[in-house]
Every structure is written in C-alpha cells, then in structure tokens.
Amino acid sequence: MPAQTTEQILKSQTDINQTLISWKSPSHPFKKRSSMFFQTVAAITFMLIVIVFFLHEWILIGVILSVTFVAYVLSTVPPMEVEHIIKPIGLENAGRLYQWLELSSFWIEKKWDYKVMVIQTRLKFPPQIRIVLNNDSERKVREIVGKYLVFHEKPQKGLGDKISDWLVNKIPLESAS
C-alpha cells in the first residue's frame, strides 16, 4: 500500500470549520404581555412585600423586588437576533462554540408561537441551551444535530419542572384570551 502524502490526508479529512447549517432567530421566545399580566405581578409582589415587611426580612424584600424587576425587563424588552451555526465540531450559539463532547441530548418543544430546540449540556453552566428555530430550518436542524446527539421525543421532567408547570396552570398571570 503506497504511503499517502500530506495533501491526500488533508483532503480526506472533514473541515471542522465547515458550516453545515446556519440561521438567525430571536435569542429567546418573546410574548408581548398585556397590562393584566403586569397588574397581577405587581399585586403578588405587593402582597409578598407586606408579609415579609412584618417579618422584618429587609434583604428578602430586596430579593423580591429584584426578581420582579427581572420579570418586568424580560417581559418588555424584545430579544435581539442572534446567529446559530452548526459545524462538524459543534454548535455555535450567539458567538459561543459548544463542542459536541460538551452536549448530551436534545429535544424540540413549542413555547408560545415558537419552536425551541433544547440541548442538554454536560456543563455546570449552562445546563441547557435553548435555541429558537425557524419554520424552514426545523427538519434540517433536527436531522443534522441527530447525527451527533441523542434525540428525545419528550424529556423526563424533574421536580422543578413539575412544580413550575403546576404553578403556571393554577396561578395564571394573565387571561387566556
């Protein structure tokens, strides 16, 4: 068997910087909230602050106000558009490259009017990457990422997920219309 030259070896290797697919989408799902949502959040915040005030827990009041401020900002400021690139070496999300070895599995879920690909990581932070998919790229992205990661039709829900689903169902912050 003849020895291969360096050129032949390089030609036979895949280019790890090759773009398999790329698209731009909002950084996270966004839903314009009604005034009813903000009134409900303000009422719940006020009630919690009154209760905590009588317990003389001043730092907890600050935490409640901080969480309320973050909820307000996330509900009013629309997301910026970011670029997602899938390469043979990994997934580039908003300029950060995650190698396939750092990722474990993925699934697709629907949030409001958006299809979102959720990728479970092996990292401590972030434990999940959420990417908004375009309608035309969903099938192709699922096919390409499926070559590198395990696909779950429905992921198992942990205790935190079950509690948050229960709270969303029992305490709606705005009407369904």
C-alpha positions in Angstrom: 0.0 0.0 0.0 1.6 3.3 -1.0 2.2 6.0 1.6 -0.2 8.9 1.5 1.1 12.4 1.0 0.1 15.2 3.4 -2.1 16.7 0.7 -4.1 13.4 0.3 -4.5 13.1 4.1 -5.8 16.7 4.4 -8.2 16.2 1.5 -9.7 13.1 3.1 -10.3 14.9 6.5 -13.5 16.8 7.0 -13.2 20.5 7.6 -14.2 21.1 11.2 -14.9 24.7 10.4 -17.3 24.0 7.6 -20.8 25.4 8.2 -23.4 22.6 7.9 -26.4 25.0 8.5 -26.8 28.5 9.9 -29.8 30.7 10.7 -30.7 33.8 12.6 -33.5 33.9 15.2 -34.5 35.7 18.3 -32.3 34.9 21.4 -35.4 33.6 23.3 -39.1 33.2 22.8 -40.9 36.5 23.4 -44.5 37.2 24.0 -45.9 40.8 24.3 -47.6 40.9 27.7 -50.9 42.6 28.5 -51.4 45.1 31.3 -53.3 42.4 33.2 -50.0 40.4 33.5 -48.2 43.4 34.9 -51.0 44.2 37.3 -51.1 40.6 38.6 -47.3 40.6 39.1 -47.5 43.9 40.9 -50.3 42.7 43.2 -48.4 39.5 44.0 -45.2 41.4 44.6 -47.0 43.9 46.9 -48.6 41.1 49.0 -45.2 39.3 49.4 -43.5 42.5 50.4 -46.2 43.3 53.0 -45.8 39.8 54.5 -42.0 40.0 54.5 -42.1 43.5 56.0 -43.9 42.3 59.1 -41.3 39.6 59.4 -38.5 42.3 59.3 -36.7 40.5 56.5 -35.3 43.5 54.6 -32.9 41.5 52.4 -35.8 39.3 51.3 -37.7 42.4 50.2 -34.8 43.4 48.1 -34.7 39.9 46.5 -38.4 40.1 45.7 -38.0 43.5 44.1 -35.0 42.3 42.1 -36.9 39.2 40.8 -39.9 41.4 39.9 -37.6 43.8 38.0 -36.0 41.0 36.0 -39.5 39.6 35.2 -40.5 43.1 34.0 -37.5 43.6 31.8 -37.8 40.1 30.2 -41.5 40.8 29.5 -41.0 44.3 27.9 -37.6 44.3 26.1 -37.8 42.3 22.8 -35.0 39.8 22.3 -32.1 40.5 20.0 -31.5 38.5 16.8 -28.6 36.1 17.1 -26.9 33.7 14.7 -26.7 29.9 15.2 -24.2 27.8 13.2 -23.9 24.0 13.3 -20.5 22.7 12.4 -18.9 19.2 12.4 -17.0 20.2 15.6 -20.1 21.6 17.4 -22.8 24.2 17.8 -22.1 27.9 17.7 -24.8 29.8 19.5 -24.6 33.6 19.6 -20.8 33.6 19.2 -20.1 30.8 21.8 -18.9 27.4 20.4 -20.2 24.3 22.2 -18.3 21.2 21.1 -20.4 18.0 20.7 -18.5 16.4 23.6 -20.0 19.1 25.9 -23.5 18.3 24.8 -25.6 15.2 25.6 -29.1 15.2 24.1 -31.8 17.4 22.6 -35.5 17.8 22.1 -37.9 20.2 20.4 -40.7 21.9 22.3 -43.2 24.6 21.5 -43.3 27.8 23.5 -46.0 30.3 22.5 -45.6 30.6 18.8 -42.0 29.5 18.6 -40.4 26.1 18.1 -37.5 25.8 20.5 -34.6 23.3 20.4 -33.5 22.5 23.9 -30.0 21.0 24.2 -28.9 19.3 27.4 -25.3 20.0 28.2 -22.7 18.3 30.4 -21.6 21.6 31.7 -22.4 23.0 35.1 -23.3 26.3 33.5 -25.4 26.5 31.3 -27.2 23.2 31.9 -29.4 23.7 28.9 -29.1 25.7 25.7 -32.4 27.0 24.2 -32.4 27.9 20.5 -35.4 29.3 18.6 -35.9 27.5 15.3 -37.2 28.9 12.1 -40.0 27.0 10.5 -38.0 26.2 7.4 -34.9 25.0 9.4 -36.5 22.8 12.0 -36.4 19.5 10.0 -32.9 20.1 8.7 -31.6 21.1 12.1 -33.1 18.0 13.7 -31.6 15.8 11.1 -28.1 17.3 11.4 -28.0 17.5 15.2 -29.4 14.0 15.4 -26.2 12.7 13.9 -24.2 14.0 16.9 -26.7 14.0 19.9 -29.4 11.7 21.3 -33.0 12.9 20.4 -35.8 12.7 23.0 -39.4 12.9 21.9 -40.4 14.0 25.4 -37.8 14.6 28.1 -38.3 13.4 31.6 -39.5 16.2 33.8 -37.8 16.8 37.1 -39.4 18.0 40.3 -38.7 21.7 39.5 -40.4 21.3 36.1 -43.4 19.6 37.6 -43.8 22.3 40.2 -43.4 25.2 37.7 -46.0 23.6 35.4 -48.4 23.2 38.3 -47.9 26.8 39.3 -48.4 28.1 35.8 -51.7 26.1 35.5 -53.0 27.0 38.9 -52.0 30.7 39.0 -52.3 32.2 35.6 -50.8 35.7 35.4 -53.0 36.8 32.5 -56.2 35.6 30.8 -56.1 33.0 28.1 -57.5 35.4 25.5 
